Amino acid sequence: RVLGAVPDSYLRVHRDGVGYALQNPPLFEGNQLFLAADDLVRVLRLRAWTSRNGTRLAGVASWFQFFLVDAGAEAAAVNGRSRPLSAPARMVGDVLYVPVDFASLLGFRYELTEPIRSLTFY
């Protein structure tokens, strides 16, 4: 049996062997993968909140990594230091999306296997 292409909105996400269903569709733009900030917070188990208008994500990750990222920003603040993002965070409708490599700024490792649309965080 030959399987067809998966829809653009499909992405299998795992962390520590546990699967997560995304609440918002992932964005694949060129060679960049963006996840909704709320989904990333849930998968990585961050303590975080968004601003009232949803354009700012602030919080703390494991190892007391304090972070701040704004829509349109080309860098995130981590423990008060500016760290470049691979692509600017962006708003899609009323949802803030961040590039997946934002997780590496907080000390997480990840592996994206594009042919099977699988993203694993370590």
Solvent accessible surface area in square Angstrom, and as a share of the most:
residue,aa,sasa,rsa
1,R,258,0.94
2,V,146,0.84
3,L,132,0.66
4,G,67,0.65
5,A,107,0.83
6,V,63,0.36
7,P,88,0.55
8,D,114,0.59
9,S,66,0.42
10,Y,78,0.30
11,L,14,0.07
12,R,113,0.41
13,V,2,0.01
14,H,51,0.23
15,R,28,0.10
16,D,91,0.47
17,G,72,0.69
18,V,77,0.44
19,G,48,0.46
20,Y,39,0.15
21,A,76,0.59
22,L,36,0.18
23,Q,132,0.58
24,N,32,0.16
25,P,74,0.47
26,P,8,0.05
27,L,37,0.18
28,F,59,0.25
29,E,75,0.34
30,G,87,0.84
31,N,136,0.70
32,Q,45,0.20
33,L,5,0.02
34,F,2,0.01
35,L,0,0.00
36,A,1,0.01
37,A,2,0.01
38,D,87,0.45
39,D,1,0.00
40,L,1,0.00
41,V,27,0.16
42,R,90,0.33
43,V,0,0.00
44,L,2,0.01
45,R,127,0.47
46,L,12,0.06
47,R,185,0.67
48,A,29,0.22
49,W,160,0.56
50,T,53,0.31
51,S,39,0.25
52,R,248,0.91
53,N,107,0.55
54,G,14,0.13
55,T,47,0.28
56,R,102,0.37
57,L,1,0.01
58,A,17,0.13
59,G,6,0.06
60,V,34,0.20
61,A,8,0.06
62,S,52,0.33
63,W,160,0.56
64,F,156,0.65
65,Q,44,0.19
66,F,118,0.49
67,F,9,0.04
68,L,57,0.28
69,V,2,0.01
70,D,44,0.23
71,A,32,0.25
72,G,54,0.52
73,A,26,0.20
74,E,125,0.56
75,A,35,0.27
76,A,2,0.02
77,A,34,0.27
78,V,5,0.03
79,N,76,0.39
80,G,76,0.73
81,R,158,0.58
82,S,87,0.56
83,R,92,0.34
84,P,106,0.67
85,L,17,0.08
86,S,59,0.38
87,A,13,0.10
88,P,49,0.31
89,A,1,0.01
90,R,69,0.25
91,M,59,0.26
92,V,66,0.38
93,G,76,0.73
94,D,121,0.63
95,V,37,0.21
96,L,8,0.04
97,Y,7,0.03
98,V,0,0.00
99,P,0,0.00
100,V,9,0.05
101,D,36,0.19
102,F,0,0.00
103,A,0,0.00
104,S,56,0.36
105,L,46,0.23
106,L,0,0.00
107,G,50,0.48
108,F,5,0.02
109,R,167,0.61
110,Y,71,0.27
111,E,93,0.42
112,L,50,0.25
113,T,52,0.30
114,E,94,0.42
115,P,122,0.77
116,I,99,0.50
117,R,29,0.10
118,S,12,0.08
119,L,0,0.00
120,T,33,0.19
121,F,0,0.00
122,Y,107,0.41
